[in-house]
Amino acid sequence: MSPPAHVACEEGDLHEEYAAPSSTTLPAADQTNHMRSDSVDGEGASLDDVAPERPTRKRERMEEAVRTLLECLGEDPEREGLRDTPKRMAKALLDCTCGYPRTAAEVVGDAIFNEESCGDIVLVRDIPVHSLCEHHMLPFMGKAHVAYIPDRKVIGLSKVGRIVDMFSRRLQVQERLTQQIANALDEQLAPKGVAVVIECTHMCMAMRGVRQPGALTTTRALLGELRDCAQSRDDFMRLLGRG
Ligand SMILES: Nc1nc2c(ncn2[C@@H]2O[C@H](COP(=O)(O)OP(=O)(O)OP(=O)(O)O)[C@@H](O)[C@H]2O)c(=O)[nH]1
């Protein structure tokens, strides 16, 4: 396997381990932030395929931080079961946050299609969501339901799931995640309306703190006709089975 191409980035780049698999150069704004990770493009490449062997300074710092955490927990980071844990955890964290360097435009690509007869509401429901809450860096997970009213253009259905995935793979709060997905769809497609509903359970509420494992949080973001027109909103909620 040939080594992945690296794209110029700042020294402080959290995702420098996971460079683009081709020599594609990111937009300048993205270069200053994070590296592109192939793990979100869903084309079958795993992180093992794209992660270079040579550990970088940033990766070493992450691993050192995990070693410190283990020591503070009273563990021995050198015992057999934990020896590779700092490496695994750094890799897992980078994987779970690999949505930073992508943009919605990049994710959608050319998959916007002119379509005169496209009905009223398009709903992609039960899209899996796995994210990390930015307060505790613990997972929250559940489902996203994304709907829009087309205006002579439709989007490739998988791209809806990819937009959800891209924003989920960042440190998030559920409300912002919901709004970001709605805004991205609105910007990419310019539909008549957008509605996003996300239902998640938060491990920070289930495993620790208040310890209420059954609690489910629902958030909603509405734009355009799906916000302003009661009939469209009711239609959407009925389609979702909540009307
Ligand atoms: N609004 C919102 N809150 C979240 C989300 N994820 C986690 N939180 C909350 O963030 C809050 C952080 O509150 P703090 O009091 O600063 O932290 P804490 O002491 O760990 O709070 P407890 O969880 O109540 O023990 C908690 O109430 C979490 O439930 C989210 O996606 N949206």
PDBQT file of the ligand as one rigid body, heavy atoms in Angstrom, charges set to zero:
ROOT
HETATM    1  N1  LIG A 301     -28.422  21.116  25.833  1.00  0.00    +0.000 N 
HETATM    2  C1  LIG A 301     -27.571  20.082  25.808  1.00  0.00    +0.000 A 
HETATM    3  N2  LIG A 301     -26.964  19.693  26.934  1.00  0.00    +0.000 NA
HETATM    4  C2  LIG A 301     -26.141  18.642  26.879  1.00  0.00    +0.000 A 
HETATM    5  C3  LIG A 301     -25.881  17.941  25.710  1.00  0.00    +0.000 A 
HETATM    6  N3  LIG A 301     -25.011  16.930  26.008  1.00  0.00    +0.000 NA
HETATM    7  C4  LIG A 301     -24.753  17.039  27.334  1.00  0.00    +0.000 A 
HETATM    8  N4  LIG A 301     -25.434  18.069  27.874  1.00  0.00    +0.000 N 
HETATM    9  C5  LIG A 301     -25.535  18.589  29.242  1.00  0.00    +0.000 C 
HETATM   10  O1  LIG A 301     -24.482  19.449  29.540  1.00  0.00    +0.000 OA
HETATM   11  C6  LIG A 301     -24.635  19.782  30.909  1.00  0.00    +0.000 C 
HETATM   12  C7  LIG A 301     -23.322  20.149  31.523  1.00  0.00    +0.000 C 
HETATM   13  O2  LIG A 301     -23.631  20.600  32.796  1.00  0.00    +0.000 OA
HETATM   14  P1  LIG A 301     -22.549  20.863  33.980  1.00  0.00    +0.000 P 
HETATM   15  O3  LIG A 301     -23.290  21.148  35.245  1.00  0.00    +0.000 OA
HETATM   16  O4  LIG A 301     -21.552  21.857  33.484  1.00  0.00    +0.000 OA
HETATM   17  O5  LIG A 301     -21.783  19.464  34.016  1.00  0.00    +0.000 OA
HETATM   18  P2  LIG A 301     -21.983  18.247  35.026  1.00  0.00    +0.000 P 
HETATM   19  O6  LIG A 301     -21.591  18.632  36.413  1.00  0.00    +0.000 OA
HETATM   20  O7  LIG A 301     -21.244  17.087  34.444  1.00  0.00    +0.000 OA
HETATM   21  O8  LIG A 301     -23.559  18.014  34.979  1.00  0.00    +0.000 OA
HETATM   22  P3  LIG A 301     -24.406  16.686  35.260  1.00  0.00    +0.000 P 
HETATM   23  O9  LIG A 301     -24.492  15.933  33.953  1.00  0.00    +0.000 OA
HETATM   24  O10 LIG A 301     -25.765  17.199  35.679  1.00  0.00    +0.000 OA
HETATM   25  O11 LIG A 301     -23.727  15.894  36.313  1.00  0.00    +0.000 OA
HETATM   26  C8  LIG A 301     -25.338  18.590  31.539  1.00  0.00    +0.000 C 
HETATM   27  O12 LIG A 301     -26.607  19.022  31.983  1.00  0.00    +0.000 OA
HETATM   28  C9  LIG A 301     -25.488  17.599  30.370  1.00  0.00    +0.000 C 
HETATM   29  O13 LIG A 301     -26.676  16.827  30.461  1.00  0.00    +0.000 OA
HETATM   30  C10 LIG A 301     -26.533  18.360  24.532  1.00  0.00    +0.000 A 
HETATM   31  O14 LIG A 301     -26.366  17.809  23.436  1.00  0.00    +0.000 OA
HETATM   32  N5  LIG A 301     -27.371  19.424  24.626  1.00  0.00    +0.000 N 
ENDROOT
TORSDOF 0
